[in-house]
Amino acid sequence: MVPMAHRGDTIHGGNPCVYIVDDEEAVRDSLSFLLESKGYVVKSFGSAPAFLAAAPSLPIGCLIVDVRMPEMDGLELQEQLRTRMLGFPMIVITGHADVPLAVRAMKAGAVDFIEKPFASETILDSLGGALSRLAAPNEQDPAAAAAAEKLALLSSREREVLAGLLTGLPNKSIAYDLEISPRTVEIYRARVMGKMGARSLSELIRLALTAGMQPPMSSG
């Protein structure tokens, strides 16, 4: 079901607007087909500069952007939009290796990040959250309190494993840093996923950031 948009400038012809920014035509086409079939008004752009040029004249809506693109990446686009005070809530789509970049995007205000390949339900659920943020931008997010309660259930070792995941480290690197076996990391990771109620790594990291957990500083 398509979430309702309550602000008049978030809709076009009665339906929510979504903007896709990705340099891969196949990604733009498949996302456009999915979202239009659900009633969204969709406009796609092959580059961040192309969207940035059009943005001031576009109705406010949700932005789905690839974090890695030539010319200008998703983080640079996010910074440009913030500088120009253009309030498009952003969902970042990313490859697994781009988790640290996605974490930076969320700390800078992105609504969510989603790893490729992703299920249709995942992107639709994320859009629902983004559009609800547009509808009530000043309301306190009850998800933050719920996520904090879940985070409080973690043991100190589980939080250490989660911190490694927030940094984008693979299990073997987390195991080396914590001086435990990779298999033990897998066990802790499964426990963390269960306690946090996360079905994927991207959901786990989103929950941790929502709860206020900060990624550790890089030692490099």
C-alpha positions in Angstrom: 0.0 0.0 0.0 1.4 3.4 -0.9 1.9 5.7 2.1 -0.1 8.8 2.2 1.7 12.2 1.8 0.1 14.9 3.8 2.0 18.0 2.5 0.7 19.4 -0.7 4.2 20.0 -2.1 5.1 16.3 -1.7 2.5 15.1 -4.2 1.9 15.4 -7.9 -1.6 14.6 -9.1 -2.4 13.2 -5.6 0.5 10.8 -5.5 3.9 10.9 -3.7 6.9 11.9 -5.7 10.1 9.9 -5.8 13.4 10.8 -7.5 15.9 8.2 -8.5 19.6 9.2 -9.0 21.7 6.4 -10.3 24.2 6.2 -13.1 23.1 2.7 -14.1 20.1 2.8 -16.5 19.0 -0.7 -15.6 18.7 0.3 -11.9 16.7 3.4 -12.8 14.4 1.5 -15.1 13.6 -1.4 -12.7 13.0 1.0 -9.7 10.9 3.3 -11.8 8.7 0.3 -12.9 8.3 -1.0 -9.4 7.4 2.4 -7.9 5.1 3.5 -10.6 3.2 0.3 -10.3 2.6 1.2 -6.6 1.2 4.7 -7.5 4.3 6.8 -7.0 5.2 9.6 -9.4 8.8 8.8 -10.4 11.4 10.9 -12.1 14.9 9.5 -12.7 18.3 11.1 -13.2 21.5 9.6 -14.6 23.8 11.8 -12.4 23.9 13.8 -9.2 24.6 17.1 -11.1 21.5 16.6 -13.3 19.3 16.2 -10.2 20.9 19.1 -8.5 20.2 21.3 -11.4 16.5 20.3 -11.5 16.0 20.1 -7.7 14.9 23.8 -7.0 11.9 23.4 -9.4 10.8 19.9 -8.3 8.0 19.2 -5.8 9.4 17.9 -2.6 9.6 14.2 -2.5 11.9 11.3 -1.5 15.3 10.8 -3.1 16.8 7.4 -3.8 20.4 7.8 -4.6 23.4 5.5 -5.4 26.3 6.3 -3.1 28.9 5.7 -5.7 28.6 7.6 -9.0 31.0 9.4 -11.3 31.1 13.2 -11.3 29.4 13.6 -7.9 28.7 10.8 -5.4 25.8 10.4 -3.1 27.5 12.0 -0.1 28.5 15.0 -2.2 25.0 15.4 -3.5 23.7 15.2 0.1 26.0 17.9 1.2 25.0 20.1 -1.8 21.3 19.7 -1.0 21.9 20.6 2.7 24.0 23.7 1.7 21.2 24.8 -0.6 18.6 24.0 2.1 16.7 21.6 -0.2 14.9 19.2 2.0 14.7 15.9 0.1 14.8 12.9 2.5 17.4 10.6 1.1 17.6 6.8 0.9 21.0 5.6 0.0 21.4 2.4 -2.1 24.8 0.8 -1.9 27.0 -2.3 -2.5 28.1 -4.2 0.6 31.6 -2.7 0.5 30.1 0.8 0.8 28.7 0.3 4.3 31.1 2.9 5.9 30.0 5.4 3.2 26.3 4.6 3.9 26.9 5.1 7.7 28.4 8.5 7.0 25.3 9.3 4.9 23.0 8.3 7.7 24.9 10.3 10.2 24.5 13.3 7.9 20.8 12.8 7.8 19.9 10.1 5.3 16.7 8.2 6.2 18.0 4.8 5.4 20.5 2.8 3.4 19.8 -0.4 1.5 22.2 -2.9 0.1 22.1 -4.2 -3.4 20.5 -6.4 -4.4 17.3 -5.6 -2.4 13.8 -6.9 -2.3 10.9 -4.8 -3.5 9.4 -4.8 0.0 12.6 -3.4 1.4 12.6 -0.3 -0.7 8.8 0.2 -0.3 9.0 0.0 3.5 11.9 2.5 3.5 10.0 4.9 1.3 7.1 4.7 3.7 9.4 5.9 6.5 10.8 8.7 4.4 7.5 10.0 3.3 6.2 9.9 6.9 9.2 12.1 7.8 8.1 14.6 5.2 4.5 14.5 6.5 5.5 15.2 10.1 9.1 16.6 10.1 8.9 17.9 13.7 7.5 14.8 15.4 9.8 12.8 17.7 10.7 9.5 16.2 9.3 6.7 18.4 11.6 4.3 16.6 14.6 5.9 18.3 13.4 5.0 21.8 12.5 1.5 20.7 15.9 1.0 19.1 17.6 2.3 22.2 15.8 -0.2 24.3 16.9 -3.0 22.0 20.5 -1.7 22.1 20.5 -1.8 25.9 19.9 -5.6 25.7 23.3 -6.2 24.2 26.3 -7.5 26.2 29.5 -5.6 26.1 31.0 -8.2 23.7 27.9 -8.0 21.4 28.3 -4.2 21.3 32.0 -4.6 20.3 31.0 -6.8 17.4 28.3 -4.3 16.4 30.8 -1.5 16.5 33.0 -3.5 14.1 30.0 -3.9 11.8 29.3 -0.2 11.9 32.8 0.4 10.7 32.2 -1.9 7.8 34.7 -4.6 8.9 34.2 -8.3 7.8 33.9 -11.0 10.4 37.5 -12.0 10.1 38.8 -8.5 10.8 36.4 -8.2 13.8 37.7 -11.5 15.1 41.3 -10.4 14.7 40.6 -7.1 16.5 38.8 -8.8 19.4 41.1 -11.8 19.5 38.4 -14.3 19.1 37.6 -16.8 16.3 35.6 -15.8 13.1 33.0 -18.5 14.1 32.6 -16.8 17.5 32.0 -13.5 15.7 29.3 -15.2 13.6 27.6 -16.4 16.8 27.7 -12.9 18.4 26.5 -11.4 15.1 23.5 -13.7 15.0 22.7 -12.8 18.7 23.0 -9.1 17.9 20.7 -9.5 14.9 18.1 -11.4 17.0 18.2 -8.9 20.0 17.9 -5.9 17.7 15.2 -7.6 15.6 17.1 -7.0 12.4 16.7 -9.1 9.2 19.7 -7.7 7.3 23.0 -5.9 8.0 21.6 -2.7 6.6 18.6 -2.8 8.9 20.9 -3.6 11.9 23.2 -0.6 11.2 20.1 1.6 10.7 18.7 0.5 14.1 22.1 1.1 15.8 22.4 4.6 14.4 18.8 5.3 15.2 19.5 4.3 18.8 22.3 6.8 18.9 25.3 4.4 18.7 28.3 6.1 17.1 30.7 4.2 14.8 34.2 4.1 16.4 36.8 6.4 15.0 39.0 4.9 12.3 42.6 4.3 13.4 43.9 5.0 9.9 
